[in-house]
Amino acid sequence: MLEAQAHSHLKTLLRQGESNWPHHLTLSRLVGRSLRRGDRTLLRLAPNQRERWWLGLLMPLCLQSSSAVLVLTAQQRQRLLQVERPRLARQGFRLACWEGNTPPPQDQLWLLDHAGLIQAHRNDLLGDRQLLLPGIDQLSEQLRRCMAIRLDASHWEQLRLALPQAEKPLLELHERLSRQLFREAPRVDACIRLDNSACQSLRDLLAVMGPCPSPWSELLACDPREWSHWAELDHTMLQWSWCLEPLEPLQQLQGLLSQRPTLMLSDSGDSARLEQELQEANASPTVTAVLREAELEEPLPLFAPRRQPLPNTEIYAEHLLEQSRRLILGRPGLTVLLLDDPSLRRSLTASLAAEFGTRVQDECTAPEDNGVISGSWSWWLQHLDQLPEPEQIIIGLLPIASLTSPITAARVERLKSQGADWFRSLLLPEALRQIPAAVAPLRRSGGRLAVLDGRLRGRSWGDQVLQRLEPWRPLQRLLPD
């Protein structure tokens, strides 16, 4: 049986001190079981930036690849080929990997990135191969980014050359859109949503002009109701780019997960939003297992005073500066300050730098020992493995997506049209998914967490945020060490 063989070989390997993670053997048995049975399995791992799941995933594949498809980011692919695969080879385990846009001719592990996965699915090349998806929590975002379409000035010129009979109306349409966009821009280099009338005008024009070159053909194939359209302005060059992204990529790629066995690894620490996405894609897992870590079960010191101002009040910026100053003062370790509002973050960073000097940096990966790093939530989640474990994290704003983002606004409007509770079915679950992974380094370092967003105590949904932070113990006041 594959599970027993993988367990035995991995146990021998671990005796040589390859890793001290307690779940290697359990994970290898679960992966081997999923490969043998060809089912749809979701394995929920504790948030960990070191990706300690590699040995447990690869050992069963060394013994039987089962013509599986492993979907990796560029960073994960580099680690597989330069670190994990050579490490296994030194111990006598061979992993046959195949790269390319066509399936492997033999029983080999097929390595694909997310763009390659989309292409293989559309060309019906995946067949009944089992998909292996580490980082399943970011799958929708990765697919959305790969499916995005961007049309700039060079593409308009390309279209005019391909359709000379439509040159005049194309120029008139582009000029009219340009005047409208720059006139309505709320600020320099803004992003402005394009209404359906502009999209439909172009569609009507191109529909009677014959075949269009790529990427215009892809634009015409998009259902406007399922895609978000916006313009990114460049005031320096007085040009703009037309950007399109699918609202729900898993629903666009029908059958990607539902028509074949799938093994999914989640390490966000919260799977509510993921389970909703899988259910909407008809790909709910038949087997789910949770692997916890004892070091993440220690209570987290939480400073979150009641009656803090809300972010939309005039005094909030002053409150954020005053409380951040108190929290940073005298701390010998690294402090991370998280908020997604770029303008507010720049202002706060500048004010703190005026008091604490060069130890305060914005999105810096080489901080001082007692440095203060301000950054967005997405930046922190992407780079936390490159930074020392912080002594404290200050949450200036909870990661509730802003409706100023065109893609977020379009997704919200779609839910509104369906009569759904767009905040509790979209914005809140996506925010809750980011929190456990973002604060996990604090539990390992024994640091403290401060939440300065008044909505934590002032809104009913704040209790759900506190639940995601469990276990925690309250810090009623700030005292010197």
C-alpha positions as CSV (number, residue, x, y, z in Angstrom):
1,M,0.0,0.0,0.0
2,L,1.4,3.4,-1.0
3,E,0.6,5.0,2.4
4,A,2.6,2.4,4.3
5,Q,5.5,2.5,1.9
6,A,5.7,6.3,2.0
7,H,5.5,6.2,5.8
8,S,8.3,3.7,6.1
9,H,10.7,5.5,3.7
10,L,10.0,8.9,5.2
11,K,10.5,7.6,8.7
12,T,14.0,6.3,7.7
13,L,14.7,9.7,6.1
14,L,13.6,11.6,9.2
15,R,15.9,9.6,11.5
16,Q,18.8,11.3,9.7
17,G,17.6,14.7,11.0
18,E,16.0,16.1,7.8
19,S,13.3,17.9,9.7
20,N,11.7,18.0,13.2
21,W,8.2,18.9,12.0
22,P,5.8,16.5,13.8
23,H,3.3,16.0,10.9
24,H,5.6,14.7,8.2
25,L,4.5,11.1,8.6
26,T,0.8,11.9,8.9
27,L,0.9,14.2,5.9
28,S,2.7,11.5,3.8
29,R,0.0,9.0,4.6
30,L,-2.8,11.4,3.8
31,V,-1.1,12.3,0.5
32,G,-0.5,8.6,-0.4
33,R,-4.1,7.8,0.4
34,S,-5.4,10.6,-1.8
35,L,-3.1,9.5,-4.7
36,R,-4.2,5.9,-4.3
37,R,-7.9,6.6,-4.1
38,G,-8.0,9.5,-6.5
39,D,-10.4,11.5,-4.4
40,R,-10.8,15.2,-3.6
41,T,-8.9,15.9,-0.4
42,L,-8.4,19.2,1.5
43,L,-5.6,19.2,4.1
44,R,-5.6,22.1,6.4
45,L,-2.2,22.9,7.8
46,A,-1.3,25.5,10.5
47,P,0.0,28.8,9.1
48,N,3.8,28.5,8.6
49,Q,6.0,30.5,6.4
50,R,8.6,27.8,6.0
51,E,6.5,25.4,3.9
52,R,7.4,22.3,5.9
53,W,5.0,20.2,3.9
54,W,7.4,19.4,1.1
55,L,8.8,16.1,2.3
56,G,5.3,14.7,3.2
57,L,4.0,15.7,-0.2
58,L,7.0,14.5,-2.3
59,M,7.7,11.1,-0.7
60,P,4.6,9.4,-2.0
61,L,5.2,11.0,-5.4
62,C,8.7,9.5,-5.5
63,L,7.2,6.1,-5.1
64,Q,4.2,6.6,-7.4
65,S,3.6,9.8,-9.3
66,S,0.2,8.5,-10.6
67,S,0.5,10.9,-13.5
68,A,-0.2,13.8,-11.1
69,V,-0.1,17.5,-12.0
70,L,1.7,19.7,-9.4
71,V,0.8,23.4,-9.7
72,L,3.4,25.7,-8.3
73,T,4.3,29.4,-8.2
74,A,7.6,30.5,-9.6
75,Q,9.1,30.6,-6.1
76,Q,7.8,27.1,-5.2
77,R,9.1,25.7,-8.5
78,Q,12.6,27.1,-7.7
79,R,12.6,25.5,-4.3
80,L,11.4,22.2,-5.6
81,L,14.1,21.9,-8.3
82,Q,17.0,23.5,-6.4
83,V,16.4,22.3,-2.8
84,E,13.8,19.6,-2.3
85,R,14.4,17.4,-5.3
86,P,18.3,17.4,-4.8
87,R,17.8,16.6,-1.1
88,L,15.7,13.6,-2.0
89,A,18.1,12.5,-4.7
90,R,21.0,12.5,-2.2
91,Q,19.0,9.9,-0.1
92,G,18.4,7.8,-3.2
93,F,14.8,8.9,-4.0
94,R,14.2,9.9,-7.6
95,L,11.4,12.2,-8.6
96,A,10.7,12.2,-12.4
97,C,9.5,15.7,-13.3
98,W,8.1,16.9,-16.7
99,E,7.8,20.5,-17.7
100,G,6.1,21.9,-20.8
101,N,2.7,22.7,-22.3
102,T,2.1,19.1,-23.3
103,P,1.4,16.2,-21.0
104,P,4.3,13.8,-20.2
105,P,4.4,10.7,-22.4
106,Q,5.1,8.4,-19.4
107,D,4.2,8.2,-15.7
108,Q,5.9,11.4,-14.6
109,L,5.0,14.3,-12.4
110,W,3.8,17.2,-14.6
111,L,4.9,20.6,-13.3
112,L,2.7,23.5,-14.3
113,D,2.4,27.1,-13.2
114,H,-1.1,28.7,-12.9
115,A,-1.0,30.1,-16.5
116,G,0.0,26.6,-17.8
117,L,-2.9,25.1,-15.7
118,I,-5.4,27.4,-17.4
119,Q,-4.0,26.6,-20.9
120,A,-4.0,22.8,-20.2
121,H,-7.6,23.0,-19.0
122,R,-8.8,25.0,-21.9
123,N,-7.0,22.6,-24.4
124,D,-8.5,19.6,-22.6
125,L,-5.0,18.2,-21.8
126,L,-5.5,17.4,-18.1
127,G,-7.7,14.4,-18.6
128,D,-8.3,12.5,-15.3
129,R,-4.9,13.4,-13.9
130,Q,-4.9,14.3,-10.2
131,L,-4.2,18.0,-9.4
132,L,-1.9,18.8,-6.5
133,L,-2.5,22.3,-5.3
134,P,-0.3,23.6,-2.5
135,G,-1.4,27.1,-1.4
136,I,-5.0,26.5,-2.5
137,D,-6.1,29.6,-0.5
138,Q,-4.4,31.8,-3.2
139,L,-5.6,29.8,-6.2
140,S,-8.4,32.2,-7.2
141,E,-6.1,35.2,-7.0
142,Q,-3.4,33.4,-9.0
143,L,-5.9,32.4,-11.6
144,R,-7.4,35.9,-11.8
145,R,-4.0,37.4,-12.3
146,C,-3.1,34.9,-15.1
147,M,-6.5,35.4,-16.8
148,A,-6.2,39.2,-16.7
149,I,-6.2,41.1,-20.0
150,R,-4.4,44.5,-20.5
151,L,-4.8,46.7,-23.5
152,D,-2.6,49.7,-23.9
153,A,-1.9,52.3,-26.6
154,S,0.1,49.8,-28.7
155,H,-2.8,47.4,-28.8
156,W,-5.1,50.1,-30.2
157,E,-2.5,50.8,-32.9
158,Q,-2.4,47.1,-33.6
159,L,-6.1,47.0,-34.0
160,R,-6.2,50.0,-36.4
161,L,-3.6,48.3,-38.6
162,A,-5.5,45.0,-38.6
163,L,-8.8,46.8,-39.4
164,P,-8.1,49.8,-41.6
165,Q,-11.8,50.1,-42.6
166,A,-12.5,50.9,-38.9
167,E,-9.6,53.3,-38.3
168,K,-11.7,56.4,-38.1
169,P,-14.4,55.1,-35.7
170,L,-11.7,53.5,-33.5
171,L,-9.8,56.8,-33.3
172,E,-13.0,58.6,-32.4
173,L,-13.9,56.1,-29.7
174,H,-10.5,56.1,-28.2
175,E,-10.4,59.9,-28.1
176,R,-13.8,60.1,-26.6
177,L,-12.9,57.6,-23.8
178,S,-9.6,59.4,-23.2
179,R,-11.3,62.7,-22.7
180,Q,-13.9,61.2,-20.4
181,L,-11.4,59.3,-18.2
182,F,-8.9,62.1,-17.7
183,R,-11.8,64.5,-17.0
184,E,-13.3,62.2,-14.3
185,A,-10.1,61.2,-12.7
186,P,-10.2,62.0,-8.9
187,R,-6.4,62.0,-8.7
188,V,-3.3,61.6,-10.7
189,D,-2.7,58.1,-12.1
190,A,-6.0,56.9,-10.8
191,C,-7.9,53.7,-11.6
192,I,-11.4,54.3,-13.0
193,R,-14.1,51.7,-13.6
194,L,-15.3,51.6,-17.2
195,D,-19.1,51.4,-17.6
196,N,-20.8,48.8,-19.7
197,S,-21.7,51.4,-22.4
198,A,-18.1,52.0,-23.3
199,C,-17.4,48.3,-23.5
200,Q,-20.6,47.7,-25.6
201,S,-19.7,50.4,-28.0
202,L,-16.4,48.8,-28.9
203,R,-18.1,45.3,-29.1
204,D,-20.7,46.6,-31.5
205,L,-18.1,48.2,-33.7
206,L,-15.7,45.2,-33.8
207,A,-18.6,42.7,-34.3
208,V,-19.1,43.9,-37.8
209,M,-15.5,44.4,-38.7
210,G,-14.3,40.7,-38.9
211,P,-11.7,38.8,-36.9
212,C,-9.6,40.7,-34.4
213,P,-6.0,40.1,-33.3
214,S,-5.2,38.9,-29.8
215,P,-5.8,40.2,-27.1
216,W,-8.9,41.9,-28.7
217,S,-10.4,38.5,-29.5
218,E,-10.1,37.5,-25.9
219,L,-11.9,40.7,-24.9
220,L,-14.8,40.0,-27.2
221,A,-15.1,36.5,-25.8
222,C,-15.5,37.8,-22.3
223,D,-19.0,38.0,-20.8
224,P,-19.2,41.7,-19.5
225,R,-21.3,40.5,-16.5
226,E,-18.5,38.1,-15.3
227,W,-15.6,40.5,-15.8
228,S,-14.4,43.7,-14.2
229,H,-13.3,46.6,-16.5
230,W,-11.3,49.6,-15.5
231,A,-8.8,52.1,-16.8
232,E,-5.3,52.8,-15.3
233,L,-4.3,56.4,-16.2
234,D,-0.8,57.6,-16.8
235,H,-0.9,61.4,-16.6
236,T,2.8,61.7,-17.5
237,M,2.2,60.3,-21.0
238,L,-1.5,61.2,-21.1
239,Q,-2.2,57.5,-21.9
240,W,-4.4,54.9,-20.3
241,S,-4.6,51.1,-20.2
242,W,-7.8,49.0,-20.4
243,C,-7.7,46.3,-17.7
244,L,-10.0,43.3,-17.4
245,E,-10.1,40.6,-14.7
246,P,-12.6,37.8,-14.1
247,L,-14.8,38.2,-11.0
248,E,-14.7,34.5,-10.0
249,P,-12.1,32.6,-12.1
250,L,-13.1,29.2,-10.7
251,Q,-16.6,29.7,-12.1
252,Q,-15.1,30.8,-15.5
253,L,-12.9,27.6,-15.6
254,Q,-15.8,25.2,-15.2
255,G,-14.8,21.7,-14.4
256,L,-11.2,22.5,-13.5
257,L,-11.6,21.1,-10.0
258,S,-14.9,19.2,-10.2
259,Q,-14.0,16.9,-13.1
260,R,-10.9,15.3,-11.7
261,P,-9.3,14.2,-8.4
262,T,-7.7,17.0,-6.4
263,L,-5.4,17.2,-3.5
264,M,-5.4,20.7,-1.8
265,L,-3.1,22.1,0.9
266,S,-4.4,25.1,2.8
267,D,-2.1,26.9,5.2
268,S,-4.1,30.1,5.9
269,G,-5.5,28.9,9.2
270,D,-9.0,29.8,8.2
271,S,-10.9,27.9,5.5
272,A,-14.4,29.4,5.6
273,R,-13.9,31.5,2.4
274,L,-12.1,28.6,0.7
275,E,-14.9,26.2,1.4
276,Q,-17.4,28.7,0.0
277,E,-15.4,29.1,-3.2
278,L,-15.1,25.3,-3.6
279,Q,-18.8,24.8,-3.0
280,E,-19.6,27.5,-5.7
281,A,-17.3,25.6,-8.1
282,N,-19.0,22.2,-7.3
283,A,-15.6,21.0,-5.9
284,S,-16.3,20.5,-2.2
285,P,-13.8,18.1,-0.7
286,T,-14.8,14.5,0.1
287,V,-12.1,14.2,2.7
288,T,-10.8,16.9,5.0
289,A,-8.1,16.7,7.6
290,V,-6.7,19.3,10.0
291,L,-3.0,19.2,11.2
292,R,-2.5,21.6,14.1
293,E,0.7,22.8,15.7
294,A,1.2,23.1,19.5
295,E,3.3,26.2,19.2
296,L,0.4,28.1,17.6
297,E,-1.9,27.2,20.5
298,E,-0.2,29.5,23.0
299,P,-2.4,32.5,24.0
300,L,-1.5,35.7,22.2
301,P,-1.2,38.9,24.2
302,L,-3.8,41.2,22.7
303,F,-4.0,45.0,23.2
304,A,-7.3,46.2,21.8
305,P,-8.8,48.9,24.0
306,R,-12.5,49.6,23.9
307,R,-14.0,52.8,22.6
308,Q,-11.3,53.4,20.0
309,P,-12.3,55.7,17.1
310,L,-13.5,54.3,13.8
311,P,-11.3,54.7,10.7
312,N,-13.8,57.0,9.0
313,T,-13.6,59.6,11.8
314,E,-11.5,62.8,11.7
315,I,-9.4,61.9,14.8
316,Y,-8.5,58.4,13.6
317,A,-5.1,59.4,12.1
318,E,-4.1,61.2,15.3
319,H,-5.3,58.2,17.4
320,L,-3.2,55.9,15.2
321,L,-0.1,58.0,15.6
322,E,-0.4,58.4,19.3
323,Q,-1.1,54.7,20.1
324,S,1.6,53.6,17.6
325,R,4.1,55.9,19.3
326,R,3.3,54.4,22.7
327,L,3.6,50.8,21.4
328,I,6.9,51.4,19.7
329,L,8.6,53.4,22.5
330,G,11.3,51.3,24.2
331,R,10.7,48.1,22.3
332,P,14.0,46.3,21.6
333,G,12.6,44.0,18.8
334,L,11.0,44.3,15.4
335,T,7.6,46.0,15.1
336,V,5.4,45.5,12.1
337,L,2.6,48.0,11.4
338,L,-0.1,46.8,9.0
339,L,-2.6,49.0,7.1
340,D,-3.7,49.0,3.5
341,D,-4.6,52.6,3.0
342,P,-1.5,53.9,1.1
343,S,-2.1,57.6,1.9
344,L,-2.6,57.0,5.6
345,R,0.3,54.6,5.8
346,R,2.7,57.2,4.2
347,S,1.6,59.9,6.6
348,L,1.9,57.6,9.6
349,T,5.3,56.3,8.5
350,A,6.6,59.9,8.0
351,S,5.4,61.0,11.4
352,L,6.9,58.0,13.2
353,A,10.2,58.5,11.3
354,A,10.3,62.1,12.4
355,E,10.4,60.8,16.0
356,F,12.2,57.4,15.8
357,G,14.5,58.1,12.9
358,T,15.8,55.7,10.2
359,R,14.6,52.6,12.2
360,V,11.2,53.3,10.7
361,Q,10.9,52.1,7.1
362,D,8.1,51.4,4.6
363,E,7.9,47.8,3.3
364,C,11.6,47.1,4.0
365,T,13.0,43.6,4.0
366,A,16.3,44.6,5.8
367,P,15.2,46.2,9.0
368,E,17.3,47.1,12.1
369,D,17.0,44.9,15.1
370,N,14.6,47.3,16.7
371,G,13.2,48.4,13.4
372,V,9.7,49.5,12.6
373,I,8.2,48.3,9.3
374,S,5.0,49.7,7.9
375,G,3.4,47.8,5.1
376,S,0.2,46.5,3.5
377,W,-1.3,43.1,4.5
378,S,-0.5,41.5,1.1
379,W,3.1,42.7,1.3
380,W,3.6,41.3,4.8
381,L,2.0,37.9,3.9
382,Q,4.3,37.7,0.9
383,H,7.6,38.7,2.6
384,L,7.2,37.5,6.2
385,D,9.4,34.5,5.5
386,Q,12.3,36.9,4.6
387,L,12.1,38.8,7.9
388,P,12.9,38.0,11.5
389,E,10.0,37.1,13.7
390,P,8.5,40.3,15.0
391,E,8.3,41.3,18.7
392,Q,4.9,43.0,18.0
393,I,2.4,43.6,15.2
394,I,0.3,46.7,15.2
395,I,-2.9,46.4,13.1
396,G,-3.7,49.9,12.0
397,L,-6.6,48.8,9.8
398,L,-8.2,45.4,9.6
399,P,-7.8,44.0,6.0
400,I,-11.3,44.8,4.8
401,A,-11.0,45.3,1.0
402,S,-11.8,48.8,-0.2
403,L,-14.5,49.5,-2.7
404,T,-12.2,51.9,-4.5
405,S,-10.6,48.8,-5.9
406,P,-12.3,48.2,-9.3
407,I,-12.3,44.4,-9.0
408,T,-13.6,44.5,-5.5
409,A,-16.4,47.0,-6.4
410,A,-17.4,44.8,-9.4
411,R,-17.6,41.7,-7.2
412,V,-19.7,43.5,-4.7
413,E,-22.1,44.8,-7.3
414,R,-22.5,41.3,-8.6
415,L,-23.5,40.1,-5.2
416,K,-25.8,43.0,-4.7
417,S,-27.6,42.2,-7.9
418,Q,-28.1,38.6,-6.5
419,G,-29.5,40.0,-3.3
420,A,-26.6,38.6,-1.2
421,D,-25.1,40.0,1.9
422,W,-21.9,41.2,0.1
423,F,-20.0,42.2,3.3
424,R,-20.5,39.0,5.2
425,S,-20.3,36.7,2.2
426,L,-17.2,38.3,0.5
427,L,-15.3,41.1,2.2
428,L,-15.4,39.8,5.8
429,P,-14.5,36.2,5.0
430,E,-11.6,37.3,2.8
431,A,-10.3,39.5,5.6
432,L,-10.6,36.8,8.2
433,R,-8.6,34.4,5.9
434,Q,-5.6,36.7,6.1
435,I,-5.5,37.2,9.9
436,P,-4.3,33.8,11.3
437,A,-1.3,33.6,8.9
438,A,-0.3,37.2,9.5
439,V,-0.1,36.9,13.2
440,A,1.3,33.3,13.4
441,P,5.0,34.6,13.7
442,L,4.0,36.3,16.9
443,R,3.0,33.0,18.6
444,R,6.4,31.6,17.8
445,S,8.3,34.6,19.0
446,G,6.2,35.2,22.1
447,G,5.3,38.7,20.9
448,R,2.2,40.8,21.3
449,L,-0.5,42.0,19.0
450,A,-2.2,45.4,19.1
451,V,-5.4,46.2,17.1
452,L,-6.1,49.9,16.8
453,D,-9.0,49.6,14.5
454,G,-12.1,50.7,16.4
455,R,-14.3,48.4,14.4
456,L,-13.0,45.4,16.3
457,R,-15.0,46.4,19.4
458,G,-17.5,48.7,17.7
459,R,-19.0,46.4,15.1
460,S,-20.9,43.1,15.7
461,W,-18.7,41.3,13.2
462,G,-15.6,42.2,15.4
463,D,-16.4,39.1,17.4
464,Q,-15.6,37.0,14.4
465,V,-12.1,38.6,14.2
466,L,-11.5,37.8,17.8
467,Q,-12.5,34.2,17.2
468,R,-9.9,34.0,14.5
469,L,-7.3,35.3,16.9
470,E,-8.0,32.5,19.5
471,P,-6.4,31.7,21.8
472,W,-5.6,35.2,23.2
473,R,-5.3,36.9,26.5
474,P,-6.2,40.6,26.9
475,L,-3.6,43.3,27.7
476,Q,-5.6,46.0,29.6
477,R,-2.7,48.5,29.7
478,L,0.8,48.9,28.4
479,L,3.5,48.4,31.0
480,P,7.3,48.4,30.6
481,D,9.0,45.1,30.5
